[in-house]
Amino acid sequence: QARVPQGGCRKSPAPPALSLGKRAQMSGLGRVAPLLVGGALCAGGGVMAAREFNKELPVPCRILAAHLEAPSMQSQLGFRVAPWSLRFWHGQVDDDFARLTVPLFEVYAPFPAALPFLKLARRRSEVYAALDRTASGDWKVLNLLEDPKYVQASNAPAPRRTDDIVAAESGRSVWGRS
C-alpha cells in the first residue's frame, strides 16, 4: 500500500524517457511544421490573388479602361498605361453612378541596351473617375482627374473635389434625379 502524502495527492510517476531517435524525430517535425503551414498559407493566398486578378471587371471599369487606352489620353498622360493597372481599382459602383480610383502603372525597361528583356513596373499616378449611366443605359465618363503624386518633379496642382464627387458622397445627384 502506497503512502499518501499529507496534501492528499499521490505523486504521478515520471513520464518514460524518450529515446534519442524519438527526440530527433520530434524536433525535426517541430522544424518542418512552420514551413508546411507557411507554404500552405502562401499557396492559398496565391490562388485567391489569381482568382481575383482574373475576375471580370465591372462595366464602369471597362469603360474607363477603353478611355485610358485611347492614344489621345496616353499622350495627355505622357506614358502608356499598363493594361493590368485597372485590376487595382477601388471605389463605389452603384446602379446609376460609379466613382473609381485607379492607380496607373507604367512598364519600362531600366536598361534597354544591356538588358532589353528586363521590365519593371512603377506607379506613375492615380486617376479619379466619375461615371454616370445615361437614360439609354450606357455609361458615360463625367469627370476624369489625374493626380500625379508619384511623379517626383511634378508641379501640378492638387486634385480638387468636383460637384459630381460631392454629390455621390452625399447620395444626391448632380442633375436632380435623386
C-alpha positions as CSV (number, residue, x, y, z in Angstrom):
1,Q,0.0,0.0,0.0
2,A,1.4,3.4,-1.1
3,R,1.6,6.1,1.4
4,V,-0.4,9.2,0.6
5,P,1.4,12.5,1.5
6,Q,-0.3,14.9,3.8
7,G,-1.6,17.0,0.8
8,G,-3.8,14.1,-0.1
9,C,-2.4,13.5,-3.6
10,R,-0.1,10.9,-4.9
11,K,2.9,11.8,-6.9
12,S,2.4,10.8,-10.5
13,P,5.0,8.6,-11.9
14,A,7.7,10.2,-14.1
15,P,7.0,10.1,-17.8
16,P,9.0,7.5,-19.6
17,A,12.3,8.8,-21.0
18,L,12.3,9.3,-24.8
19,S,15.0,7.6,-26.7
20,L,17.4,9.6,-28.7
21,G,15.8,8.6,-32.0
22,K,12.3,9.8,-30.9
23,R,13.7,13.1,-29.7
24,A,15.3,13.7,-33.0
25,Q,12.1,12.7,-34.8
26,M,10.0,15.2,-32.8
27,S,12.4,18.1,-33.1
28,G,12.5,17.5,-36.9
29,L,8.7,17.7,-37.0
30,G,8.9,20.9,-35.0
31,R,11.1,22.5,-37.6
32,V,9.1,21.3,-40.6
33,A,5.6,22.2,-39.3
34,P,6.0,26.0,-39.6
35,L,7.3,25.6,-43.1
36,L,4.3,23.4,-44.1
37,V,1.8,25.9,-42.6
38,G,3.5,28.9,-44.1
39,G,3.7,27.2,-47.5
40,A,0.0,26.3,-47.4
41,L,-0.9,29.9,-46.5
42,C,1.2,31.3,-49.3
43,A,-0.2,28.9,-51.8
44,G,-3.8,29.7,-50.6
45,G,-3.1,33.4,-50.9
46,G,-1.7,33.0,-54.3
47,V,-4.7,31.0,-55.5
48,M,-7.0,33.7,-54.1
49,A,-5.0,36.5,-55.7
50,A,-5.1,34.7,-59.1
51,R,-8.8,34.3,-58.9
52,E,-9.3,38.0,-58.1
53,F,-6.9,39.0,-60.8
54,N,-8.8,37.0,-63.4
55,K,-12.3,38.2,-62.3
56,E,-14.2,40.2,-64.8
57,L,-14.2,43.9,-64.2
58,P,-17.4,45.9,-63.7
59,V,-18.8,47.7,-66.7
60,P,-17.7,51.2,-65.5
61,C,-14.1,49.9,-65.1
62,R,-14.2,48.5,-68.7
63,I,-15.5,51.9,-70.0
64,L,-12.6,53.6,-68.1
65,A,-10.1,51.1,-69.5
66,A,-11.2,51.8,-73.0
67,H,-11.0,55.6,-72.3
68,L,-7.4,55.2,-71.0
69,E,-6.3,53.1,-73.9
70,A,-7.1,55.9,-76.4
71,P,-3.9,57.3,-78.0
72,S,-5.1,60.9,-77.2
73,M,-5.4,60.0,-73.5
74,Q,-2.0,58.3,-73.4
75,S,-0.4,61.4,-75.0
76,Q,-2.0,63.5,-72.3
77,L,-0.8,61.3,-69.6
78,G,2.7,61.1,-71.1
79,F,3.1,57.3,-70.8
80,R,1.5,54.1,-71.8
81,V,-0.7,52.7,-69.0
82,A,-0.1,49.0,-68.2
83,P,-3.2,47.1,-69.1
84,W,-3.4,45.4,-65.7
85,S,-3.5,48.7,-63.8
86,L,-7.3,48.6,-63.7
87,R,-7.2,45.4,-61.7
88,F,-6.2,47.5,-58.7
89,W,-9.3,49.8,-58.9
90,H,-11.2,50.7,-55.8
91,G,-14.3,52.9,-55.2
92,Q,-18.0,52.7,-55.4
93,V,-20.1,51.3,-58.2
94,D,-23.9,51.7,-57.9
95,D,-26.7,51.1,-60.4
96,D,-26.5,54.7,-61.9
97,F,-23.2,56.2,-60.7
98,A,-19.7,55.0,-60.2
99,R,-16.8,56.7,-58.5
100,L,-13.5,55.0,-59.1
101,T,-9.9,55.4,-58.1
102,V,-7.3,53.7,-60.3
103,P,-3.6,53.6,-59.7
104,L,-1.8,53.8,-63.0
105,F,1.4,51.8,-63.6
106,E,3.9,52.1,-66.4
107,V,6.0,49.1,-67.5
108,Y,9.5,50.2,-68.6
109,A,12.9,48.8,-69.3
110,P,15.6,50.3,-67.0
111,F,18.5,49.2,-69.2
112,P,17.1,48.8,-72.7
113,A,20.5,48.5,-74.3
114,A,22.1,46.0,-71.9
115,L,19.0,44.0,-70.7
116,P,16.1,44.6,-73.1
117,F,14.2,41.6,-71.6
118,L,14.2,43.2,-68.1
119,K,10.9,45.1,-67.5
120,L,9.9,46.8,-64.3
121,A,6.7,48.4,-63.3
122,R,6.4,51.8,-61.5
123,R,3.4,53.6,-60.2
124,R,3.1,56.9,-62.0
125,S,-0.2,58.4,-60.9
126,E,-3.8,57.9,-59.8
127,V,-6.9,58.6,-61.8
128,Y,-10.1,59.6,-60.1
129,A,-13.1,59.0,-62.3
130,A,-16.8,59.6,-62.1
131,L,-19.1,57.8,-64.4
132,D,-22.9,58.1,-64.9
133,R,-25.4,55.8,-66.5
134,T,-27.4,57.7,-69.1
135,A,-31.1,57.2,-69.8
136,S,-30.3,54.8,-72.6
137,G,-28.3,52.6,-70.2
138,D,-24.9,53.5,-71.5
139,W,-22.1,54.6,-69.1
140,K,-20.6,58.0,-69.7
141,V,-17.4,59.4,-68.2
142,L,-18.4,62.6,-66.3
143,N,-15.1,63.5,-64.8
144,L,-11.6,62.2,-65.1
145,L,-8.9,63.7,-62.9
146,E,-5.2,62.6,-62.7
147,D,-3.3,63.0,-59.5
148,P,0.5,62.8,-60.4
149,K,1.5,62.3,-56.7
150,Y,4.0,59.6,-57.6
151,V,6.0,61.7,-60.1
152,Q,8.7,63.5,-58.2
153,A,9.2,66.5,-60.4
154,S,5.6,67.4,-60.6
155,N,4.4,71.0,-60.2
156,A,0.8,70.0,-60.8
157,P,-1.9,71.4,-58.5
158,A,-3.6,69.0,-56.1
159,P,-6.8,67.4,-57.3
160,R,-10.0,69.2,-56.5
161,R,-13.3,67.8,-55.5
162,T,-15.9,68.3,-58.2
163,D,-19.7,68.6,-57.9
164,D,-20.2,65.0,-59.1
165,I,-17.9,63.6,-56.5
166,V,-19.5,65.6,-53.7
167,A,-23.0,64.6,-54.9
168,A,-22.0,60.9,-55.0
169,E,-20.8,61.1,-51.4
170,S,-23.9,62.7,-50.2
171,G,-26.3,60.5,-52.1
172,R,-27.7,63.3,-54.2
173,S,-27.5,63.6,-58.0
174,V,-25.9,66.5,-59.8
175,W,-28.8,66.8,-62.2
176,G,-31.5,66.4,-59.5
177,R,-32.5,62.8,-60.3
178,S,-32.2,62.0,-56.6
